[in-house]
């Protein structure tokens, strides 16, 4: 870094007075900024003294960056271990559940259009080994119906038991009434 700064200075390229070096080791950041040598230091390389000297002179600044954000590691270290299949499935199910609870019927949307979206979500969950019950799907439709369907819902509730009603029967009833 010092070499690059001197090269840029010779080429009359403006540079910031203090170069910033990012490190993913919080211990290295502390050691670089602490002028006191501790007895716990073992096998300290000469580079540490050079960096400490430059930090003390105000030429370098050492900052901490989490390892997951250290872009240079792509070139020097293997990628982190992938998530297990169960963790991946759980993450996808959580995403679907979030979509499921935010899914509301739009003002001009028909029952058929809304039901198609709901079926798509249900099928995605089923592919992840999570099955939504008919009762849960009926409740979902009831929760998100617009005000214009309230009379239809009252008529269906009086005629049928919603707890035992299949979702496709319920949607069919909404479409015909």
C-alpha positions in Angstrom: 0.0 0.0 0.0 2.8 2.4 0.8 4.5 1.5 -2.5 1.3 2.3 -4.4 0.9 5.6 -2.5 4.5 6.6 -3.4 3.9 5.6 -7.0 0.7 7.7 -7.3 2.4 10.6 -5.6 5.3 10.5 -8.2 2.6 10.5 -10.9 1.0 13.6 -9.4 -2.3 11.7 -8.7 -4.1 13.1 -5.7 -4.4 10.5 -2.9 -5.9 10.5 0.6 -3.4 11.2 3.3 -4.4 8.1 5.2 -4.7 4.7 3.5 -7.4 2.3 4.9 -6.6 -1.4 5.0 -9.5 -3.7 5.8 -8.9 -6.9 7.8 -11.3 -9.6 8.9 -9.3 -10.4 12.1 -10.4 -8.1 15.0 -7.3 -9.2 16.9 -5.0 -8.0 14.1 -6.9 -4.6 14.1 -6.3 -4.2 17.8 -2.6 -5.3 17.6 -2.0 -2.8 14.7 -3.4 0.1 16.7 -1.9 -0.8 20.1 1.7 0.4 20.6 2.2 -1.7 23.7 3.7 -5.2 23.2 2.0 -7.9 25.3 3.5 -11.1 26.7 0.7 -13.0 25.0 2.2 -12.2 21.5 3.7 -15.3 20.0 5.4 -15.7 16.6 4.8 -12.1 15.6 6.1 -11.4 12.1 8.0 -8.4 11.1 5.0 -7.1 9.1 3.2 -6.3 12.3 5.9 -3.9 13.4 5.9 -2.2 10.0 2.1 -1.8 10.0 2.1 -0.5 13.7 4.8 2.0 12.8 2.7 3.3 9.8 -0.5 3.5 11.9 1.4 5.4 14.6 2.7 7.8 12.0 -0.8 8.4 10.7 -0.1 6.9 7.2 -2.2 3.8 7.5 -5.5 3.1 9.2 -6.6 -0.5 9.8 -10.3 -1.2 9.9 -12.3 -4.4 10.7 -14.6 -6.0 8.1 -16.5 -9.3 8.8 -15.1 -12.2 6.9 -18.3 -12.7 5.0 -17.8 -9.2 3.4 -14.1 -9.6 2.8 -14.1 -9.7 -1.0 -10.4 -10.5 -1.4 -11.0 -13.9 0.4 -12.6 -15.2 -2.8 -9.2 -15.3 -4.4 -7.4 -16.9 -1.4 -9.8 -19.1 0.6 -12.4 -21.8 -0.2 -16.0 -20.8 -0.2 -17.8 -21.3 3.1 -19.7 -24.6 3.6 -23.0 -24.6 2.0 -26.2 -24.8 4.0 -27.5 -28.2 4.8 -30.5 -29.3 2.8 -32.8 -28.9 5.9 -31.5 -25.4 6.5 -32.1 -24.5 2.9 -35.6 -25.9 2.9 -36.4 -24.1 6.2 -35.2 -20.8 4.7 -37.3 -21.3 1.6 -40.3 -22.2 3.7 -39.9 -19.1 5.8 -39.8 -17.0 2.6 -43.0 -18.7 1.3 -44.7 -18.2 4.7 -43.9 -14.5 4.6 -45.4 -14.2 1.1 -48.4 -16.3 2.2 -49.2 -13.9 5.0 -48.7 -10.8 2.9 -50.8 -12.2 0.1 -54.0 -10.1 -0.1 -56.6 -9.9 -2.8 -56.2 -6.8 -4.9 -59.2 -4.5 -5.5 -60.0 -5.5 -9.1 -58.7 -9.1 -8.8 -61.1 -12.0 -9.4 -61.5 -15.0 -7.2 -59.9 -17.1 -9.9 -56.8 -14.9 -10.2 -56.3 -14.8 -6.4 -56.9 -18.6 -6.1 -54.3 -19.2 -8.8 -51.7 -17.2 -6.7 -52.7 -19.1 -3.6 -52.4 -22.5 -5.4 -49.0 -21.5 -6.7 -47.8 -20.8 -3.1 -49.3 -24.0 -1.8 -47.6 -26.0 -4.6 -44.3 -24.4 -3.9 -44.7 -25.3 -0.2 -45.7 -28.9 -1.1 -42.5 -29.2 -3.2 -40.6 -28.3 0.0 -42.5 -31.0 1.9 -44.9 -28.7 3.7 -48.6 -29.2 3.0 -51.2 -26.6 3.8 -54.5 -28.0 5.0 -57.8 -27.1 3.4 -58.9 -25.3 6.5 -55.7 -23.2 6.4 -56.3 -22.3 2.8 -60.0 -21.5 3.3 -59.0 -19.2 6.3 -56.4 -17.6 4.1 -59.0 -16.8 1.4 -61.5 -15.5 4.1 -58.8 -13.3 5.6 -57.9 -11.6 2.3 -61.3 -11.3 0.6 -62.4 -7.8 -0.2 -65.5 -6.2 1.3 -67.5 -6.8 -1.9 -67.5 -10.6 -1.1 -68.9 -10.3 2.5 -72.5 -11.2 1.5 -71.3 -14.2 -0.5 -69.2 -15.4 2.5 -72.2 -15.1 4.8 -74.4 -17.1 2.4 -71.7 -19.8 2.1 -71.2 -20.0 5.9 -74.9 -20.5 6.4 -75.1 -23.2 3.8 -71.9 -25.1 4.5 -69.4 -25.9 7.3 -66.3 -24.0 6.4 -64.1 -26.2 8.6 -64.8 -29.3 6.5 -65.1 -27.5 3.2 -62.4 -28.2 0.6 -60.7 -25.2 -0.8 -61.7 -25.8 -4.4 -65.4 -26.2 -3.3 -65.2 -22.9 -1.4 -63.6 -21.0 -4.3 -66.2 -22.6 -6.6 -69.0 -21.4 -4.3 -67.6 -17.9 -4.2 -67.4 -17.8 -8.0 -71.0 -19.1 -8.5 -72.9 -17.1 -5.8 
